[in-house]
Amino acid sequence: MSSADPSQRIASAVEAALADLSVAGDAAAVSAVANAATGKKGSLTALRRSLAEVDDAERRRDLGALLHHAMETVDSAAEQRRVALRRAAIDEQVARERWDLTETALRSAGQRRGRLHLVTQATERLEDVFVGLGFQVAEGPEVESDFYNFEALNMPPSHPARSMWDTLFVDTTETGSVVLRTHTSPVQIRVMQEWPPPIYAVMPGRVFRRDTPDATHMPVFHQIEGLVVDRGITFADLAGTIEAFTQAFFGRDFTSRLRPSYFPFTEPSAEFDIRRPDGTWIELGGCGMVHPSVLRAGGLDPLEWSGFAFGFGIDRMAKERHGVEDLRDMYSDDVRFTGQFP
Ligand code: FA5
């Protein structure tokens, strides 16, 4: 060790590091100061390396202990500074986002205090659009039997298409006989069984799937089913209805397309996408001509009646309409998010 007074140099290095730490303004600055003292090329590390030059074994041991303590002092001061900065950042955020309900109540006295959820607003608007096109609104149960959710929709037990829906089963004595409905399509059967044709119906409601939440998926979400049964209904009626609906709901600068697809309960089947004004597409639902077996399950003669059906995801429609990037935001109940919408 070259200096005449190494313990003095250790003390000064610690003092300088502690002074710098006390004014370090963020985590990066704290790490830089700590590194300059105890890092690979740090001042204290250099002093420790030069201990080898001290001949007196006892003095070398004393200086080693002193250095060890000095490095610990700097590292622990750095950690304390990091904790203090984190705490200050949290305090600052809490102060910034403080929400005084008394102020809110006073400010909104005499004004509207709340609003319907974006998905409820979308559902009501969808109903309005379809009622305007001559449809009636129907509803069905959220807890369904296997018969309505699958079998009557042309999916007998062990049909591979059942795996298209990650089903949540209800625990009953007869395993697999009761499900949380995976789509609104079972309401097609219920409507056919109850209403004599011609049928022009939409059926909105909540559906359930074992889906992991992400920007476009929720395990609990909403669909609106459409069912038309009449004489001489063709695929052109389906395409025309979907285009008319797209423009009525999203505006004239949106358009729709149908892509060939497969659903066991429609034949032919298609996926329904809309094109946003920026030219990008998003899938909103499935549709097709009602399968003869499904008409029969609903008690109708497929030689006399034909029809089309569709099922759209309402949450995705609300997301598109309001330019929301992530479906999960719509369920976060965060006032900073909900407050943005009229
Ligand atoms: C069906 O559920 C069919 N029942 C639709 C149908 C009805 C086809 C009538 C033919 C005739 P699919 O699984 O593709 O199809 O879901 C329809 C729409 O629901 C999707 O396009 C999407 O908009 C929405 N959707 C599906 N899964 C989720 C989810 N986990 N979260 C949010 N929306 C979803």
Residues whose N, C-alpha, C, O or C-beta is under 5 A from the ligand:
A	BS01	FA5	T182 H183 S185 D211 T216 H217 M218 P219 F221 F263 T266 E283 L284 G285 G286 C287 G288 A309 F310 G311 F312 G313 D315 R316
